[in-house]
């Protein structure tokens, strides 16, 4: 299943963000720590690099993500030019309190009463931008909800005398290139429920968790995981929770919804759906085939065997 979700207001939001970035000193990009690269909007990177603005990447919801995978992502992003990455939870005041100081270090030429530091907060829907805004300002200024695309308009707010924050609506991009990215975003609730089939998303999620975190499934739901697939996981959830429809058949729709909610709230455990290594493997699998001339040039040489590392280390 290929998931695409690009509501009309997001195109207008992109145009306004491009205009506002001209008068912005730095970008705070909020990512989902469980799916950092899948939740990175390539349009934000294009706008930022065009204006040569430094970026503080916040891997939010890090309390729900696998800490080993999160550290790998921090190492990955902190090697990039003009980028500083941190992992935190925007729901924890002590974590959010670090952000103003980090921002001033990234743009030390601003941050005075005469030249306040102008910060634009960006990211895809439902990654925690509004929660971050409210926590920074210590009051409810942005609408927060458990559905993607709650924020529809750009707003500009003052953080003391030295910082100006611009909150932007969550922006998707017109086409999600890799189907697995769409499924990971759907599982993590960054895509509206009207654009997906929950049973398919839950099965995809179950397959990943089976591969890398099987013990968490057993601990949560009480069934063994040897020799089963994602569909069997959803059936197992239905059996364990007693979800049935009229006639006694398993209610797989309700089981899928429950399973997704358990992942989203961290009830299953701390789970990451991608790592830098799995991302490299994904991109390699989408490389275009060699041209005819390339094949002819290499015809006398032995073709190298394809060696792909396991996308995750088996820690459990």
C-alpha positions, 0 to 999 in steps of 0.5 A, a space after each residue: 500500500 502506497 500512502 500519500 497525504 497532502 491536504 490543500 492548506 499545506 501548499 499555502 503553508 509552504 509558500 508562507 514558510 518560504 517567505 518567512 524564512 528570509 527573516 529568520 535566523 535559524 530553524 528548529 526542525 522537530 522530528 519523531 525520534 522513532 522515525 527521524 528520517 521518514 519524518 524529515 520533510 525534504 522541502 524544509 531542508 531545501 528551504 533551509 539550505 537555500 537560505 543558509 540557515 542553521 538548524 536545531 534538529 529535535 528528536 522528539 518523543 525520545 522517551 518512546 524510541 529505542 535509545 540505542 537507535 536514537 543515539 545512532 541518529 544523533 551521531 548521524 545528524 551531528 555530522 551534518 554541516 549547520 546542524 545540531 541534533 538533540 533528543 528529548 521529550 517536548 512534554 518534559 519541562 526540563 528538556 524544553 528548558 535546554 532549547 533557548 540556550 542551544 539556540 543562542 549557541 547556534 546563532 550567537 550573533 543574535 539574541 539581544 533586545 535590539 536584535 532578537 533571535 528569530 526562530 522558525 519551528 518546522 516539521 511534519 504534522 503531529 510530531 510535537 511542534 505545538 507542544 514545544 511552543 506551549 512548553 517554551 512559552 509556558 502557556 497554551 498558545 498553540 492548539 494541541 491534538 492527537 490528530 495530524 494537521 491541527 495547526 493550520 496557520 502560521 503565528 509569531 510569538 515572543 519568548 522574552 525580549 531576546 527571541 521571536 518564535 514563528 510556529 508553522 503548520 505541519 507540512 507534508 510533501 507532495 509525494 512520499 517516495 518510499 512506500 515504507 516511509 508512508 507506512 512508518 508515518 501512518 503507524 506513528 500517526 503523522 498521517 490522517 486516518 482518512 488516508 490509510 487502512 489501519 489493518 494494513 498499517 498495523 500488519 506492517 508495524 507488527 512485522 517490524 516489531 516481530 523482527 527486532 523487538 519480539 520479546 516486547 510483543 510477548 511481554 505485552 500480549 502474552 503469546 509466543 512469536 516464533 514462526 508467526 507474521 504480522 497478520 498473526 500478531 493482529 489476530 493474537 491481539 484480537 484473541 487476547 483482548 476478546 475482540 469479536 464481531 457479530 457471529 464470533 469472528 475476530 474483530 481485526 479492525 479493532 485489534 489493529 487500532 488497539 495495536 497502533 495505539 499501544 505502539 503510539 503511546 509506548 505501551 508495547 515498549 520503546 521502539 524505533 522503526 528505522 536506524 541510519 543503517 536501515 535507511 542506507 539499505 532502503 535507499 540502496 534498494 531503490 537505486 536505478 539499474 545500471 545502464 547498458 553501457 555500464 553493463 558492457 563495461 563491466 562484462 569481463 569482471 565478476 559482478 560483486 555479491 550484494 552484501 547488506 547488513 542487517 538493518 537493526 542489531 538484534 538486541 532482544 
